[in-house]
Amino acid sequence: MGEGLRAYGLIVAMWVRSSMAYRMSFVLTTLGAAAGSFLDFVAILIMFAHVEALGGFTVAEVALLYAATSTSLGLADLLLGNLDRLGSRIRDGTLDVLLVRPAPVFAQVAADR
């Protein structure tokens, strides 16, 4: 377990270093993601400008639900986001490269890109 977490951390650190090579691209990607989340929430606020409750929920309750789901989905994507490409890795044969490395395959797949 400890070896897998260490491998995951090393792979994540490698991808962070490689993405920071182009700092402006990293900043623009971060700002774009933040703007997307902010605009999603603005759409919710626009809906609540016309009603006091939506489905029995007030704007504060919806804001809490939005924050909780955004945080949990963001963490899941950060930790396990690339597992959805496992099937394509098997089909195109790139999983074999991960199988011969001395690190756990799950850590390599989870931390890839």
Summary of the structure (lengths in Angstrom):
residues: 113
radius of gyration: 19.2
end to end distance: 21.5
largest distance: 58.7
contacts: 248
relative contact order: 0.13
helix: 80%
strand: 2%
